[in-house]
């Protein structure tokens, strides 16, 4: 009866098993870290991405409105200066 398993096969199997176990450990560590980060962030007063984007859009619109109003004020001041001269 010939031997079908050699030391190379055993070593390859050992490495495959070790890689699988390392991958499982990595996933578990990622899960623990993610859970801890979510717990930490939930205890802090941090805005969500949606809230941030909404406020950012409001700021952009307010800046545009301020620019329009500043131009209008400059136009009115120029007219007033012409009338006074």
N, CA, C and O atoms as CSV, one atom per row, in Angstrom:
chain,resi,resn,atom,element,x,y,z
A,1,UNK,N,N,0.846,-1.167,0.000
A,1,UNK,CA,C,0.000,0.000,0.000
A,1,UNK,C,C,0.897,1.237,0.000
A,1,UNK,O,O,1.642,1.452,0.956
A,2,UNK,N,N,0.838,2.059,-1.061
A,2,UNK,CA,C,1.692,3.240,-1.119
A,2,UNK,C,C,1.160,4.336,-0.196
A,2,UNK,O,O,-0.035,4.429,0.084
A,3,UNK,N,N,2.091,5.148,0.254
A,3,UNK,CA,C,1.726,6.255,1.132
A,3,UNK,C,C,1.202,7.407,0.271
A,3,UNK,O,O,1.890,7.861,-0.644
A,4,UNK,N,N,-0.034,7.886,0.566
A,4,UNK,CA,C,-0.639,8.949,-0.250
A,4,UNK,C,C,-0.433,10.324,0.350
A,4,UNK,O,O,-0.592,11.339,-0.329
A,5,UNK,N,N,-0.081,10.356,1.624
A,5,UNK,CA,C,0.129,11.654,2.269
A,5,UNK,C,C,1.593,11.778,2.616
A,5,UNK,O,O,2.185,10.879,3.213
A,6,UNK,N,N,2.164,12.894,2.238
A,6,UNK,CA,C,3.556,13.149,2.564
A,6,UNK,C,C,3.669,14.350,3.477
A,6,UNK,O,O,2.664,14.981,3.804
A,7,UNK,N,N,4.885,14.672,3.892
A,7,UNK,CA,C,5.081,15.809,4.787
A,7,UNK,C,C,4.692,17.135,4.129
A,7,UNK,O,O,4.266,18.059,4.821
A,8,UNK,N,N,4.832,17.242,2.816
A,8,UNK,CA,C,4.457,18.477,2.117
A,8,UNK,C,C,2.952,18.670,2.196
A,8,UNK,O,O,2.469,19.782,2.409
A,9,UNK,N,N,2.215,17.578,2.022
A,9,UNK,CA,C,0.766,17.652,2.109
A,9,UNK,C,C,0.333,18.045,3.519
A,9,UNK,O,O,-0.561,18.875,3.685
A,10,UNK,N,N,0.958,17.460,4.525
A,10,UNK,CA,C,0.635,17.798,5.912
A,10,UNK,C,C,0.939,19.261,6.212
A,10,UNK,O,O,0.164,19.938,6.887
A,11,UNK,N,N,2.063,19.740,5.708
A,11,UNK,CA,C,2.434,21.145,5.928
A,11,UNK,C,C,1.444,22.078,5.231
A,11,UNK,O,O,1.040,23.091,5.801
A,12,UNK,N,N,1.058,21.745,4.014
A,12,UNK,CA,C,0.094,22.573,3.267
A,12,UNK,C,C,-1.246,22.607,3.999
A,12,UNK,O,O,-1.886,23.655,4.090
A,13,UNK,N,N,-1.661,21.466,4.514
A,13,UNK,CA,C,-2.925,21.415,5.253
A,13,UNK,C,C,-2.832,22.245,6.533
A,13,UNK,O,O,-3.776,22.948,6.893
A,14,UNK,N,N,-1.698,22.159,7.209
A,14,UNK,CA,C,-1.479,22.942,8.421
A,14,UNK,C,C,-1.537,24.437,8.115
A,14,UNK,O,O,-2.147,25.193,8.871
A,15,UNK,N,N,-0.918,24.871,7.029
A,15,UNK,CA,C,-0.933,26.279,6.639
A,15,UNK,C,C,-2.346,26.730,6.260
A,15,UNK,O,O,-2.749,27.845,6.591
A,16,UNK,N,N,-3.093,25.875,5.572
A,16,UNK,CA,C,-4.465,26.209,5.201
A,16,UNK,C,C,-5.330,26.378,6.449
A,16,UNK,O,O,-6.118,27.319,6.550
A,17,UNK,N,N,-5.173,25.461,7.387
A,17,UNK,CA,C,-5.923,25.557,8.640
A,17,UNK,C,C,-5.540,26.814,9.416
A,17,UNK,O,O,-6.408,27.486,9.974
A,18,UNK,N,N,-4.256,27.132,9.456
A,18,UNK,CA,C,-3.790,28.323,10.173
A,18,UNK,C,C,-4.334,29.592,9.515
A,18,UNK,O,O,-4.732,30.531,10.204
A,19,UNK,N,N,-4.348,29.617,8.192
A,19,UNK,CA,C,-4.876,30.786,7.481
A,19,UNK,C,C,-6.364,30.952,7.763
A,19,UNK,O,O,-6.837,32.072,7.955
A,20,UNK,N,N,-7.096,29.856,7.789
A,20,UNK,CA,C,-8.527,29.918,8.093
A,20,UNK,C,C,-8.771,30.416,9.507
A,20,UNK,O,O,-9.673,31.219,9.745
A,21,UNK,N,N,-7.962,29.938,10.443
A,21,UNK,CA,C,-8.117,30.374,11.824
A,21,UNK,C,C,-7.755,31.853,11.958
A,21,UNK,O,O,-8.435,32.591,12.671
A,22,UNK,N,N,-6.705,32.289,11.289
A,22,UNK,CA,C,-6.307,33.701,11.338
A,22,UNK,C,C,-7.401,34.583,10.751
A,22,UNK,O,O,-7.662,35.673,11.259
A,23,UNK,N,N,-8.035,34.120,9.695
A,23,UNK,CA,C,-9.121,34.888,9.081
A,23,UNK,C,C,-10.299,34.998,10.050
A,23,UNK,O,O,-10.918,36.058,10.151
A,24,UNK,N,N,-10.609,33.936,10.749
A,24,UNK,CA,C,-11.682,33.961,11.741
A,24,UNK,C,C,-11.373,34.919,12.882
A,24,UNK,O,O,-12.249,35.652,13.339
A,25,UNK,N,N,-10.133,34.911,13.338
A,25,UNK,CA,C,-9.713,35.820,14.408
A,25,UNK,C,C,-9.807,37.263,13.931
A,25,UNK,O,O,-10.258,38.137,14.671
A,26,UNK,N,N,-9.383,37.513,12.698
A,26,UNK,CA,C,-9.457,38.867,12.131
A,26,UNK,C,C,-10.894,39.358,12.095
A,26,UNK,O,O,-11.166,40.500,12.467
A,27,UNK,N,N,-11.816,38.515,11.655
A,27,UNK,CA,C,-13.230,38.912,11.604
A,27,UNK,C,C,-13.765,39.202,13.000
A,27,UNK,O,O,-14.513,40.159,13.196
A,28,UNK,N,N,-13.383,38.379,13.965
A,28,UNK,CA,C,-13.861,38.592,15.329
A,28,UNK,C,C,-13.308,39.893,15.908
A,28,UNK,O,O,-14.029,40.625,16.586
A,29,UNK,N,N,-12.034,40.185,15.644
A,29,UNK,CA,C,-11.434,41.430,16.126
A,29,UNK,C,C,-12.132,42.623,15.475
A,29,UNK,O,O,-12.422,43.612,16.148
A,30,UNK,N,N,-12.402,42.538,14.174
A,30,UNK,CA,C,-13.107,43.625,13.493
A,30,UNK,C,C,-14.484,43.848,14.104
A,30,UNK,O,O,-14.904,44.992,14.280
A,31,UNK,N,N,-15.183,42.780,14.425
A,31,UNK,CA,C,-16.511,42.896,15.025
A,31,UNK,C,C,-16.439,43.564,16.390
A,31,UNK,O,O,-17.249,44.436,16.702
A,32,UNK,N,N,-15.466,43.154,17.205
A,32,UNK,CA,C,-15.316,43.735,18.543
A,32,UNK,C,C,-14.967,45.216,18.435
A,32,UNK,O,O,-15.538,46.040,19.149
A,33,UNK,N,N,-14.039,45.556,17.553
A,33,UNK,CA,C,-13.637,46.957,17.392
A,33,UNK,C,C,-14.813,47.788,16.886
A,33,UNK,O,O,-15.047,48.894,17.374
A,34,UNK,N,N,-15.550,47.262,15.916
A,34,UNK,CA,C,-16.708,47.987,15.380
A,34,UNK,C,C,-17.751,48.218,16.469
A,34,UNK,O,O,-18.306,49.311,16.579
A,35,UNK,N,N,-18.014,47.203,17.263
A,35,UNK,CA,C,-18.985,47.329,18.350
A,35,UNK,C,C,-18.540,48.376,19.362
A,35,UNK,O,O,-19.342,49.195,19.812
A,36,UNK,N,N,-17.275,48.347,19.714
A,36,UNK,CA,C,-16.758,49.325,20.682
A,36,UNK,C,C,-16.825,50.744,20.119
A,36,UNK,O,O,-17.183,51.678,20.836
A,37,UNK,N,N,-16.485,50.911,18.844
A,37,UNK,CA,C,-16.542,52.234,18.220
A,37,UNK,C,C,-17.989,52.748,18.168
A,37,UNK,O,O,-18.244,53.923,18.433
A,38,UNK,N,N,-18.928,51.863,17.826
A,38,UNK,CA,C,-20.333,52.275,17.790
A,38,UNK,C,C,-20.805,52.681,19.180
A,38,UNK,O,O,-21.536,53.661,19.325
A,39,UNK,N,N,-20.395,51.941,20.196
A,39,UNK,CA,C,-20.773,52.280,21.566
A,39,UNK,C,C,-20.174,53.626,21.964
A,39,UNK,O,O,-20.847,54.449,22.585
A,40,UNK,N,N,-18.915,53.849,21.608
A,40,UNK,CA,C,-18.250,55.112,21.930
A,40,UNK,C,C,-18.924,56.280,21.220
A,40,UNK,O,O,-19.199,57.309,21.836
A,41,UNK,N,N,-19.189,56.125,19.936
A,41,UNK,CA,C,-19.812,57.201,19.171
A,41,UNK,C,C,-21.242,57.481,19.644
A,41,UNK,O,O,-21.685,58.630,19.632
A,42,UNK,N,N,-21.959,56.443,20.058
A,42,UNK,CA,C,-23.325,56.672,20.521
A,42,UNK,C,C,-23.344,57.419,21.852
A,42,UNK,O,O,-24.319,58.099,22.170
A,43,UNK,N,N,-22.269,57.293,22.629
A,43,UNK,CA,C,-22.221,58.009,23.909
A,43,UNK,C,C,-21.748,59.449,23.741
A,43,UNK,O,O,-21.859,60.252,24.667
A,44,UNK,N,N,-21.220,59.777,22.560
A,44,UNK,CA,C,-20.753,61.138,22.300
A,44,UNK,C,C,-21.841,61.910,21.555
A,44,UNK,O,O,-22.763,61.314,20.999
A,45,UNK,N,N,-21.730,63.216,21.549
A,45,UNK,CA,C,-22.685,64.059,20.844
A,45,UNK,C,C,-22.139,64.323,19.438
A,45,UNK,O,O,-21.605,65.395,19.157
A,46,UNK,N,N,-22.284,63.324,18.563
A,46,UNK,CA,C,-21.735,63.385,17.212
A,46,UNK,C,C,-22.895,63.402,16.221
A,46,UNK,O,O,-23.858,62.649,16.368
A,47,UNK,N,N,-22.795,64.262,15.214
A,47,UNK,CA,C,-23.859,64.338,14.207
A,47,UNK,C,C,-23.707,63.209,13.205
A,47,UNK,O,O,-22.616,62.680,12.989
A,48,UNK,N,N,-24.828,62.856,12.603
A,48,UNK,CA,C,-24.796,61.839,11.557
A,48,UNK,C,C,-24.379,62.492,10.240
A,48,UNK,O,O,-24.370,63.717,10.123
A,49,UNK,N,N,-24.046,61.689,9.280
A,49,UNK,CA,C,-23.650,62.177,7.961
A,49,UNK,C,C,-24.795,62.966,7.318
A,49,UNK,O,O,-24.570,64.012,6.709
A,50,UNK,N,N,-26.023,62.457,7.458
A,50,UNK,CA,C,-27.181,63.146,6.880
A,50,UNK,C,C,-27.382,64.525,7.506
A,50,UNK,O,O,-27.664,65.498,6.807
A,51,UNK,N,N,-27.235,64.598,8.829
A,51,UNK,CA,C,-27.377,65.892,9.496
A,51,UNK,C,C,-26.290,66.857,9.035
A,51,UNK,O,O,-26.560,68.034,8.798
A,52,UNK,N,N,-25.067,66.359,8.909
A,52,UNK,CA,C,-23.960,67.196,8.455
A,52,UNK,C,C,-24.223,67.727,7.052
A,52,UNK,O,O,-24.041,68.916,6.788
A,53,UNK,N,N,-24.651,66.847,6.155
A,53,UNK,CA,C,-24.915,67.262,4.769
A,53,UNK,C,C,-26.045,68.291,4.707
A,53,UNK,O,O,-25.981,69.232,3.917
A,54,UNK,N,N,-27.078,68.119,5.534
A,54,UNK,CA,C,-28.198,69.068,5.539
A,54,UNK,C,C,-27.733,70.446,6.001
A,54,UNK,O,O,-28.085,71.456,5.391
A,55,UNK,N,N,-26.954,70.494,7.062
A,55,UNK,CA,C,-26.462,71.784,7.573
A,55,UNK,C,C,-25.494,72.412,6.578
A,55,UNK,O,O,-25.492,73.629,6.389
A,56,UNK,N,N,-24.679,71.590,5.949
A,56,UNK,CA,C,-23.743,72.114,4.942
A,56,UNK,C,C,-24.505,72.759,3.780
A,56,UNK,O,O,-24.134,73.831,3.303
A,57,UNK,N,N,-25.568,72.096,3.334
A,57,UNK,CA,C,-26.375,72.648,2.243
A,57,UNK,C,C,-27.025,73.965,2.673
A,57,UNK,O,O,-27.088,74.911,1.888
A,58,UNK,N,N,-27.504,74.027,3.907
A,58,UNK,CA,C,-28.083,75.280,4.417
A,58,UNK,C,C,-27.035,76.381,4.442
A,58,UNK,O,O,-27.343,77.527,4.115
A,59,UNK,N,N,-25.812,76.063,4.821
A,59,UNK,CA,C,-24.739,77.059,4.867
A,59,UNK,C,C,-24.406,77.559,3.465
A,59,UNK,O,O,-24.171,78.752,3.273
A,60,UNK,N,N,-24.384,76.666,2.498
A,60,UNK,CA,C,-24.108,77.071,1.110
A,60,UNK,C,C,-25.196,78.032,0.622
A,60,UNK,O,O,-24.903,79.064,0.019
A,61,UNK,N,N,-26.449,77.678,0.891
A,61,UNK,CA,C,-27.546,78.547,0.469
A,61,UNK,C,C,-27.495,79.896,1.186
A,61,UNK,O,O,-27.752,80.929,0.568
A,62,UNK,N,N,-27.172,79.903,2.466
A,62,UNK,CA,C,-27.076,81.153,3.219
A,62,UNK,C,C,-25.950,82.026,2.679
A,62,UNK,O,O,-26.099,83.245,2.591
A,63,UNK,N,N,-24.833,81.417,2.319
A,63,UNK,CA,C,-23.718,82.187,1.761
A,63,UNK,C,C,-24.105,82.808,0.426
A,63,UNK,O,O,-23.777,83.964,0.157
A,64,UNK,N,N,-24.801,82.046,-0.409
A,64,UNK,CA,C,-25.250,82.590,-1.692
A,64,UNK,C,C,-26.202,83.763,-1.476
A,64,UNK,O,O,-26.112,84.782,-2.161
A,65,UNK,N,N,-27.115,83.608,-0.516
A,65,UNK,CA,C,-28.063,84.692,-0.211
A,65,UNK,C,C,-27.319,85.922,0.316
A,65,UNK,O,O,-27.651,87.048,-0.054
A,66,UNK,N,N,-26.323,85.719,1.170
A,66,UNK,CA,C,-25.528,86.836,1.690
A,66,UNK,C,C,-24.803,87.567,0.568
A,66,UNK,O,O,-24.729,88.796,0.564
A,67,UNK,N,N,-24.271,86.807,-0.379
A,67,UNK,CA,C,-23.587,87.433,-1.513
A,67,UNK,C,C,-24.560,88.279,-2.337
A,67,UNK,O,O,-24.223,89.384,-2.761
A,68,UNK,N,N,-25.770,87.754,-2.561
A,68,UNK,CA,C,-26.781,88.514,-3.309
A,68,UNK,C,C,-27.151,89.794,-2.562
A,68,UNK,O,O,-27.244,90.869,-3.155
A,69,UNK,N,N,-27.361,89.662,-1.247
A,69,UNK,CA,C,-27.737,90.835,-0.455
A,69,UNK,C,C,-26.606,91.865,-0.401
A,69,UNK,O,O,-26.863,93.069,-0.437
A,70,UNK,N,N,-25.377,91.407,-0.317
A,70,UNK,CA,C,-24.235,92.331,-0.307
A,70,UNK,C,C,-24.167,93.086,-1.629
A,70,UNK,O,O,-23.893,94.286,-1.639
A,71,UNK,N,N,-24.409,92.406,-2.733
A,71,UNK,CA,C,-24.412,93.075,-4.039
A,71,UNK,C,C,-25.550,94.087,-4.120
A,71,UNK,O,O,-25.371,95.183,-4.650
A,72,UNK,N,N,-26.709,93.726,-3.600
A,72,UNK,CA,C,-27.853,94.637,-3.616
A,72,UNK,C,C,-27.580,95.876,-2.767
A,72,UNK,O,O,-27.916,96.991,-3.166
A,73,UNK,N,N,-26.966,95.680,-1.591
A,73,UNK,CA,C,-26.615,96.821,-0.727
A,73,UNK,C,C,-25.619,97.734,-1.429
A,73,UNK,O,O,-25.748,98.957,-1.381
A,74,UNK,N,N,-24.624,97.134,-2.083
A,74,UNK,CA,C,-23.641,97.945,-2.799
A,74,UNK,C,C,-24.306,98.736,-3.916
A,74,UNK,O,O,-23.960,99.893,-4.156
A,75,UNK,N,N,-25.247,98.121,-4.588
A,75,UNK,CA,C,-25.977,98.808,-5.669
A,75,UNK,C,C,-26.803,99.969,-5.106
A,75,UNK,O,O,-26.798,101.063,-5.669
A,76,UNK,N,N,-27.502,99.736,-4.013
A,76,UNK,CA,C,-28.314,100.792,-3.407
A,76,UNK,C,C,-27.446,101.927,-2.864
A,76,UNK,O,O,-27.810,103.095,-2.994
A,77,UNK,N,N,-26.305,101.599,-2.259
A,77,UNK,CA,C,-25.396,102.629,-1.757
A,77,UNK,C,C,-24.844,103.465,-2.899
A,77,UNK,O,O,-24.668,104.676,-2.761
A,78,UNK,N,N,-24.572,102.822,-4.026
A,78,UNK,CA,C,-24.073,103.567,-5.190
A,78,UNK,C,C,-25.154,104.520,-5.712
A,78,UNK,O,O,-24.851,105.659,-6.066
A,79,UNK,N,N,-26.405,104.067,-5.762
A,79,UNK,CA,C,-27.502,104.944,-6.190
A,79,UNK,C,C,-27.676,106.112,-5.232
A,79,UNK,O,O,-27.876,107.252,-5.651
A,80,UNK,N,N,-27.596,105.809,-3.931
A,80,UNK,CA,C,-27.731,106.861,-2.924
A,80,UNK,C,C,-26.601,107.874,-3.055
A,80,UNK,O,O,-26.837,109.076,-2.929
A,81,UNK,N,N,-25.408,107.424,-3.299
A,81,UNK,CA,C,-24.264,108.328,-3.459
A,81,UNK,C,C,-24.452,109.201,-4.696
A,81,UNK,O,O,-24.068,110.371,-4.675
A,82,UNK,N,N,-25.019,108.678,-5.754
A,82,UNK,CA,C,-25.270,109.476,-6.974
A,82,UNK,C,C,-26.308,110.560,-6.697
A,82,UNK,O,O,-26.172,111.693,-7.157
A,83,UNK,N,N,-27.343,110.204,-5.945
A,83,UNK,CA,C,-28.402,111.189,-5.643
A,83,UNK,C,C,-27.882,112.304,-4.741
A,83,UNK,O,O,-28.314,113.450,-4.861
A,84,UNK,N,N,-26.976,111.983,-3.855
A,84,UNK,CA,C,-26.451,112.986,-2.923
A,84,UNK,C,C,-25.427,113.899,-3.578
A,84,UNK,O,O,-25.160,114.986,-3.065
A,85,UNK,N,N,-24.858,113.492,-4.681
A,85,UNK,CA,C,-23.831,114.352,-5.294
A,85,UNK,C,C,-24.376,115.297,-6.315
A,85,UNK,O,O,-23.623,116.072,-6.904
